[in-house]
Amino acid sequence: MKHLTDIKALDQASIHLLFDLADSIRSTPVATTRSWHAGRSAAALFFENSTRTLCSFQMACQRLGVDVTALNIAHSSTQKGESLRDTLLTLAAMQPDLFIVRHPENQIQQRMIDWLPPHIGMINAGDGTHQHPTQGLLDLYTISQHKTDWASLKVTLIGDIKHSRVANSLIDGLKIMGTQQIQLYAPDALIPVALKHRNAPNLPAALEGADVVVMLRIQKERLPLDLDVDFATWHASYGLNSETLSWAKSDAIVLHPGPMNRGIEISDAVADGPQSVILEQVTNGVLIRQALIHHLLSQS
């Protein structure tokens, strides 16, 4: 494997391999892992804002000994009219081993691969409303630390499903792992047509018997201008709080990819409560990205 642009490119065996690598990295001193890829380099190109993903990729690279350069797009030559292809080829001429790219256009990373020399790898750090494969992997990894039988799980995703690349990657990943009970809950306008059969009739039905609850923010930056979402009343119909969480199983875990809008999709009591694994997701994000980068660079 040279690139990862879509989680559907993986199978159960490759996902378990990455989980095992993450487990191994967790127990290996950073002083050791920093020697694994000393002298290798990566370029991070983020054309959209990011906190967790960008920082975790940077830390993952650094902890593997990979020199990482994060291009400040706002101060790059793209602001002078340079094309994306020319920007990419310019950076490729500096001979990095890996590109890590976030971009608002769907499937742009696959096009970028066609522009690059064959020895340079590509990781999709999020493309439009399409895929966010490393987020899907870290979510699966976090779930695996608390739940063991993928086939019996009920996983519920609540929020803006239609515009969420996180939802797409997690749903695809759950299917790969053998999970059948994937329940969604959102207004009809925020559910893709292909997934409407999974939309629950109401919030209690969505949460009843859930082992895993994944809360998603409303993607304000991607909503059509003519779509009116009432943020003031969203929590009453779609929010997770102590009362609504009680409808799920007593040992259910709560995930959120961030950034959280507290008081809208999730309450403080749940976000900071004993069933929340949100900060575990952040920790696991560095480990999974280390595992992926290590695996990709070890192939070349």
ChimeraX attribute file (.defattr): number of C-alpha atoms within 10 A of each C-alpha:
attribute: neighborCount
match mode: 1-to-1
recipient: residues
	/A:1	14
	/A:2	17
	/A:3	21
	/A:4	23
	/A:5	23
	/A:6	24
	/A:7	23
	/A:8	14
	/A:9	11
	/A:10	16
	/A:11	14
	/A:12	14
	/A:13	11
	/A:14	12
	/A:15	19
	/A:16	14
	/A:17	15
	/A:18	24
	/A:19	23
	/A:20	15
	/A:21	18
	/A:22	24
	/A:23	16
	/A:24	12
	/A:25	20
	/A:26	16
	/A:27	8
	/A:28	11
	/A:29	10
	/A:30	14
	/A:31	11
	/A:32	12
	/A:33	17
	/A:34	16
	/A:35	13
	/A:36	16
	/A:37	19
	/A:38	15
	/A:39	10
	/A:40	17
	/A:41	20
	/A:42	24
	/A:43	23
	/A:44	20
	/A:45	20
	/A:46	21
	/A:47	17
	/A:48	13
	/A:49	11
	/A:50	13
	/A:51	9
	/A:52	17
	/A:53	23
	/A:54	19
	/A:55	14
	/A:56	20
	/A:57	25
	/A:58	23
	/A:59	18
	/A:60	24
	/A:61	25
	/A:62	20
	/A:63	24
	/A:64	23
	/A:65	21
	/A:66	25
	/A:67	18
	/A:68	21
	/A:69	15
	/A:70	17
	/A:71	14
	/A:72	12
	/A:73	14
	/A:74	10
	/A:75	9
	/A:76	12
	/A:77	14
	/A:78	13
	/A:79	10
	/A:80	8
	/A:81	8
	/A:82	11
	/A:83	12
	/A:84	12
	/A:85	13
	/A:86	13
	/A:87	14
	/A:88	17
	/A:89	16
	/A:90	11
	/A:91	14
	/A:92	18
	/A:93	10
	/A:94	10
	/A:95	16
	/A:96	18
	/A:97	20
	/A:98	24
	/A:99	28
	/A:100	25
	/A:101	23
	/A:102	24
	/A:103	19
	/A:104	15
	/A:105	13
	/A:106	14
	/A:107	18
	/A:108	17
	/A:109	25
	/A:110	16
	/A:111	10
	/A:112	16
	/A:113	18
	/A:114	9
	/A:115	14
	/A:116	17
	/A:117	12
	/A:118	9
	/A:119	12
	/A:120	18
	/A:121	23
	/A:122	24
	/A:123	26
	/A:124	23
	/A:125	25
	/A:126	31
	/A:127	23
	/A:128	18
	/A:129	21
	/A:130	20
	/A:131	26
	/A:132	27
	/A:133	28
	/A:134	27
	/A:135	26
	/A:136	25
	/A:137	24
	/A:138	26
	/A:139	28
	/A:140	23
	/A:141	25
	/A:142	23
	/A:143	21
	/A:144	13
	/A:145	9
	/A:146	14
	/A:147	17
	/A:148	10
	/A:149	11
	/A:150	19
	/A:151	13
	/A:152	13
	/A:153	19
	/A:154	22
	/A:155	25
	/A:156	25
	/A:157	25
	/A:158	25
	/A:159	24
	/A:160	25
	/A:161	27
	/A:162	23
	/A:163	22
	/A:164	22
	/A:165	21
	/A:166	23
	/A:167	27
	/A:168	21
	/A:169	25
	/A:170	24
	/A:171	21
	/A:172	19
	/A:173	24
	/A:174	23
	/A:175	18
	/A:176	18
	/A:177	18
	/A:178	14
	/A:179	18
	/A:180	16
	/A:181	17
	/A:182	18
	/A:183	21
	/A:184	28
	/A:185	26
	/A:186	22
	/A:187	18
	/A:188	13
	/A:189	13
	/A:190	20
	/A:191	21
	/A:192	14
	/A:193	10
	/A:194	7
	/A:195	12
	/A:196	14
	/A:197	11
	/A:198	15
	/A:199	22
	/A:200	18
	/A:201	12
	/A:202	14
	/A:203	19
	/A:204	15
	/A:205	16
	/A:206	25
	/A:207	28
	/A:208	16
	/A:209	18
	/A:210	24
	/A:211	21
	/A:212	24
	/A:213	26
	/A:214	20
	/A:215	25
	/A:216	24
	/A:217	21
	/A:218	22
	/A:219	15
	/A:220	11
	/A:221	8
	/A:222	13
	/A:223	15
	/A:224	8
	/A:225	8
	/A:226	6
	/A:227	9
	/A:228	9
	/A:229	14
	/A:230	8
	/A:231	12
	/A:232	9
	/A:233	11
	/A:234	15
	/A:235	17
	/A:236	14
	/A:237	13
	/A:238	20
	/A:239	21
	/A:240	28
	/A:241	19
	/A:242	14
	/A:243	9
	/A:244	16
	/A:245	21
	/A:246	16
	/A:247	17
	/A:248	22
	/A:249	16
	/A:250	12
	/A:251	14
	/A:252	22
	/A:253	23
	/A:254	23
	/A:255	23
	/A:256	23
	/A:257	21
	/A:258	17
	/A:259	11
	/A:260	17
	/A:261	13
	/A:262	16
	/A:263	18
	/A:264	20
	/A:265	24
	/A:266	22
	/A:267	18
	/A:268	13
	/A:269	15
	/A:270	18
	/A:271	22
	/A:272	12
	/A:273	13
	/A:274	11
	/A:275	18
	/A:276	18
	/A:277	19
	/A:278	22
	/A:279	15
	/A:280	16
	/A:281	24
	/A:282	20
	/A:283	14
	/A:284	24
	/A:285	27
	/A:286	25
	/A:287	27
	/A:288	30
	/A:289	25
	/A:290	27
	/A:291	23
	/A:292	25
	/A:293	27
	/A:294	22
	/A:295	16
	/A:296	19
	/A:297	20
	/A:298	12
	/A:299	9
	/A:300	11
